[in-house]
Amino acid sequence: MTEPKSPGAKEVWITGIGIVSSLGEGLDAHWDALNGKKINIDDKRFAPYIVHPLAPVTFDAQIPKKGDQRQMEAWQRIGTYAAGLALDSAGVKGDKEILGRMDMIVAAGGGERDLAVDVAIMTADAKGNSSPAFLNERLMNDLRPTLFLAQLSNLLAGNIAIVHGVCGTSRTFMGEEAASIDAARIALARIESGQSEIALVGAAHNGERSDLLVLYEFGDYNLKEKFAPVWQREDQSGFALGSAGCFLVLESREHAEARGAKPYAKLTKVVADLAQRKQPGAVTKSLEALWPKLGIAGDSGNLITGATGAEPVTSEEKAFLRQHPGFAVRATGTMFGHTLETQFPLGLALAALSLSRGALFPPNDPTGFEVEKTDSPDQIVVLGAGHWQGEGMALVEAIK
């Protein structure tokens, strides 16, 4: 059972899934990688920091025009590619009538830096040569106009519209992990209420960025020196950034049935919170308050979490999970790295994929916190707790 919905609330199906990550691209590749317990890390390129690099991708397959690719930064290419995979998966790629009214909600971070220009300016400043005239010259000569476009967070949605023709309403949320939780929550609410019939929802993240590693190192968030699974980082806390894009096509059951679409699963509930985290245990209490809002029946089940490996949030999340020992847990951060805005949509996608395949993928955790689960799931909880703010949960269910 779930929380009572408003009268006339529409059932929302997940009919399309697009994933590209360090494990590959597409649903079959990811399912095989998860069942093979594959992990792809790079501990040398950004040493001492560890990243999960994007698997080789031929962007031409979803972004055929080289000119479009050139004006995008990596994170936008990743997202536009994943969006194309989702549209293909849903069977709406190239359908101008549906795409013309398909809504879009994207979670995105800030754009990428031109490191060569940054280094030149900082080097000049260190030598006392950064006069206003010098800075103006660098701005005029070194920063091409397309770079500014690539740095706008809402240009991911813009590029998806240009490349794939998704031309309904468009919203872009910023705010790291919390942004994608809200993107899913609002998309669900709009379709349930009849304000939207079909929507493309997701995010993209490029974890192979020196500037991001520097920023997160200021907060002591990076995993360094040696890789360890998420639940094995208590004495070596931190996240390993991962590159990934994940988009979902959500639509009302009536709309999907009318066009003969086959669903992967249904999205039943998304709830969110923003704990202040001023006192120890705040995340645990936040998750405890969110749990009953899902309306889960029984004290056993399956749960996919985007646990980061950063502290203290991971320990506080683990304290909550220990209160539900009947739930088999899977942490995506071990296999995919931490993909910030993409982490929650990725959890939704893997839940829907697992339900459609009739099995939860195996644990990839030497500590024993994650346990085997052999029975076919009918519900999977998706949990997200941001590395410094934002908590959320979703309930994804099999369609019977």
Residue pairs with C-beta under 8 A, 6 or more apart in sequence:
1 295
1 297
2 268
2 269
2 294
2 295
2 395
3 269
3 293
3 294
3 295
5 192
6 192
6 193
8 194
9 192
9 193
10 191
10 192
10 193
10 194
10 252
10 253
10 254
11 252
11 253
11 266
12 188
12 191
12 192
12 250
12 251
12 252
12 253
12 266
12 267
12 268
13 250
13 251
13 252
13 253
13 256
13 261
13 263
13 264
13 265
13 266
13 267
13 399
14 248
14 249
14 250
14 263
14 264
14 265
14 266
14 267
14 348
14 352
14 396
15 89
15 90
15 91
15 249
15 250
15 251
15 256
15 261
15 262
15 263
15 264
16 86
16 87
16 88
16 89
16 90
16 91
16 92
16 200
16 247
16 248
16 249
17 27
17 85
17 86
17 89
17 246
17 247
17 248
17 249
17 264
17 349
17 352
17 353
18 81
18 82
18 83
18 84
18 85
18 86
18 87
18 88
18 89
18 202
18 245
18 246
18 247
18 248
19 25
19 26
19 27
19 30
19 82
19 85
19 244
19 245
19 246
19 346
19 349
20 26
20 54
20 55
20 57
20 78
20 81
20 82
20 85
20 244
20 245
20 246
21 30
21 52
21 54
21 55
21 242
21 243
21 244
21 245
21 246
21 336
21 339
21 346
22 40
22 41
22 52
22 53
22 54
22 55
22 242
22 243
22 244
22 336
22 337
23 29
23 30
23 33
23 34
23 38
23 40
23 55
23 335
23 336
24 30
24 33
24 55
25 55
25 57
25 81
25 85
26 85
27 89
27 353
30 350
30 353
31 353
31 357
31 361
33 335
34 335
34 350
34 361
34 362
34 364
35 361
35 362
37 335
37 362
37 364
38 335
39 52
39 227
39 334
39 335
39 364
40 52
40 53
40 55
41 50
41 51
41 52
41 53
41 227
41 240
41 337
42 50
42 51
42 52
42 53
42 208
43 50
43 225
43 226
43 227
45 51
45 53
45 208
46 208
46 210
46 213
48 224
48 225
49 213
49 217
49 222
49 223
49 224
49 240
49 241
50 222
50 223
50 224
50 225
50 226
50 227
50 240
51 207
51 208
51 213
51 240
51 241
51 242
51 243
51 337
52 207
52 240
52 241
52 242
52 243
52 244
52 336
52 337
53 207
53 208
53 243
54 74
54 78
54 206
54 208
54 243
54 244
57 78
57 81
59 69
59 77
59 81
60 66
60 69
61 81
61 84
62 80
62 81
62 83
62 84
62 85
62 163
63 69
63 72
63 77
63 80
63 81
63 84
63 163
65 163
68 80
68 159
68 162
68 163
69 77
70 146
71 146
71 149
71 150
72 80
72 150
72 155
72 159
73 111
73 112
73 150
73 151
73 206
74 112
74 206
74 208
74 243
75 108
75 109
75 111
75 112
75 156
75 204
75 205
75 206
76 150
76 155
76 156
76 159
76 204
78 204
78 205
78 206
78 243
78 244
78 245
79 106
79 108
79 156
79 159
79 160
79 202
79 203
79 204
79 245
79 247
80 156
80 159
80 160
80 163
80 164
80 204
81 245
82 202
82 204
82 244
82 245
82 246
82 247
83 160
83 164
83 166
83 200
83 202
83 245
83 247
84 93
84 163
84 164
85 247
86 200
86 202
86 247
86 248
86 249
87 93
87 99
87 164
87 166
87 200
87 249
89 249
90 249
90 251
90 261
91 259
91 261
92 98
92 99
92 102
92 198
92 249
93 164
94 165
96 165
98 198
98 259
99 164
99 165
99 166
99 167
100 165
100 167
100 168
101 167
101 168
101 197
101 198
102 166
102 167
102 168
102 198
102 199
102 200
103 168
103 169
103 170
103 187
103 190
103 196
103 198
103 199
103 200
104 157
104 160
104 161
104 166
104 168
104 169
104 170
104 171
104 199
104 200
104 201
105 170
105 171
105 172
105 173
105 183
105 184
105 186
105 187
105 199
105 200
105 201
106 154
106 156
106 157
106 160
106 170
106 171
106 172
106 173
106 183
106 201
106 202
106 203
107 172
107 173
107 174
107 175
107 179
107 180
107 182
107 183
107 202
107 203
107 341
107 342
107 344
107 345
108 153
108 154
108 156
108 157
108 172
108 173
108 174
108 179
108 203
108 204
108 341
109 153
109 174
109 176
109 205
109 340
109 341
110 151
110 153
110 174
111 150
111 151
111 152
111 153
111 155
112 150
112 151
112 206
112 209
112 211
113 209
113 211
114 142
114 143
114 147
115 210
115 211
116 142
117 138
117 142
117 143
118 211
120 138
120 142
121 130
121 135
121 138
124 130
124 134
149 155
152 158
153 172
153 174
154 170
154 172
156 172
156 204
157 170
157 171
157 172
158 170
160 166
160 200
161 167
161 170
166 200
168 196
168 199
169 196
171 183
171 186
173 179
173 180
173 182
173 183
175 182
175 390
176 340
176 341
176 386
176 387
176 388
176 389
176 390
177 306
177 340
177 341
177 343
177 344
177 384
177 385
177 386
177 387
177 390
178 272
178 274
178 386
178 389
178 390
178 391
178 392
179 203
179 341
180 202
180 203
180 341
180 342
180 343
180 344
180 345
180 384
181 270
181 272
181 344
181 384
181 390
181 391
181 392
182 272
182 392
183 201
183 202
183 203
183 345
184 201
184 248
184 267
184 270
184 344
184 345
184 348
184 392
184 394
185 270
185 271
185 272
185 392
187 196
187 199
187 201
187 250
188 250
188 267
188 269
188 270
190 196
190 199
191 197
191 198
191 199
191 250
191 251
191 252
194 252
197 251
197 252
197 255
198 249
198 250
198 251
198 252
198 255
199 249
199 250
199 251
200 247
200 248
200 249
201 247
201 248
201 249
201 250
201 345
202 245
202 246
202 247
202 248
202 342
202 345
203 245
203 246
203 247
203 339
203 340
203 341
203 342
203 344
203 345
204 244
204 245
204 246
204 341
204 342
205 241
205 242
205 243
205 244
205 245
205 339
205 340
205 341
205 342
206 243
207 240
207 241
207 242
207 243
207 244
207 337
207 338
207 339
207 340
208 241
208 243
209 241
212 241
213 222
213 241
216 222
216 239
216 241
219 388
220 238
221 238
221 239
221 308
221 310
221 387
222 238
222 239
222 240
222 241
223 233
223 236
223 237
223 238
223 239
223 240
223 309
224 236
224 238
225 236
226 236
227 240
228 236
229 331
229 334
229 364
229 365
229 366
229 367
230 307
230 308
230 309
230 314
230 331
230 333
230 334
230 365
231 307
231 318
231 331
231 334
231 365
231 367
231 369
231 370
232 365
232 366
232 367
233 309
233 314
234 311
234 315
237 309
237 310
237 311
237 314
238 309
238 310
239 308
239 309
239 310
239 333
239 337
239 338
239 387
240 309
240 333
240 337
240 338
241 337
241 338
241 339
241 340
242 333
242 336
242 337
242 338
242 339
243 337
243 339
244 336
244 337
244 339
244 342
244 346
245 342
246 339
246 342
246 345
246 346
246 349
247 345
248 345
248 348
248 349
248 352
250 267
251 261
253 263
253 266
256 263
263 399
264 352
264 353
264 355
264 356
265 351
265 352
265 355
265 356
265 396
265 397
265 398
265 399
266 396
266 397
266 398
266 399
267 348
267 352
267 394
267 395
267 396
268 394
268 395
268 396
268 397
269 293
269 294
269 295
269 393
269 394
269 395
270 392
270 393
270 394
271 290
271 293
271 294
271 392
271 393
271 394
272 290
272 390
272 391
272 392
273 286
273 289
273 290
273 390
273 391
273 392
274 389
274 390
274 391
275 282
275 283
275 285
275 286
275 389
275 391
276 282
277 283
277 388
277 389
280 312
280 316
281 316
281 319
282 316
283 312
283 313
283 316
283 317
283 320
283 385
283 391
284 316
284 317
284 319
284 320
286 385
286 391
287 317
287 320
287 383
287 385
287 391
287 393
288 320
288 323
290 391
290 392
290 393
291 320
291 324
291 393
293 393
294 381
294 393
294 394
294 395
295 395
296 379
296 381
296 395
297 379
298 326
299 324
299 326
300 326
300 327
301 326
301 327
301 328
301 377
301 379
301 380
301 381
302 327
302 328
302 330
302 354
302 360
302 373
302 377
302 379
302 380
302 381
303 321
303 324
303 327
303 328
303 329
303 330
303 380
303 381
303 382
303 383
304 329
304 330
304 332
304 347
304 350
304 351
304 354
304 380
304 381
304 382
304 383
305 317
305 321
305 329
305 330
305 331
305 332
305 347
305 382
305 383
305 384
305 385
306 331
306 332
306 333
306 338
306 343
306 344
306 346
306 347
306 382
306 383
306 384
306 385
307 314
307 317
307 318
307 331
307 333
307 383
307 385
308 314
308 333
308 338
308 385
308 386
308 387
309 333
309 338
310 338
310 387
313 385
313 386
313 387
313 388
316 385
317 383
317 385
318 369
321 327
321 329
327 381
328 360
328 363
328 370
328 371
328 372
328 373
329 369
329 370
329 371
330 350
330 360
330 361
330 363
330 364
330 370
331 365
331 370
332 343
332 346
332 347
332 350
333 343
334 364
334 365
335 364
336 343
336 346
338 387
339 346
343 384
344 382
344 384
344 392
344 394
347 382
347 383
347 384
347 394
348 382
348 394
348 396
350 361
351 380
351 381
351 382
351 394
351 396
352 396
354 360
354 361
354 377
354 380
355 377
355 378
355 380
355 396
355 397
355 398
358 376
358 377
359 374
359 376
359 377
360 373
360 377
360 380
362 372
363 370
363 371
363 372
364 370
377 398
378 397
378 398
378 400
379 395
379 396
379 397
379 398
380 395
380 396
380 397
381 393
381 394
381 395
381 396
382 393
382 394
382 395
382 396
383 392
383 393
384 390
384 391
384 392
384 393
385 391
385 392
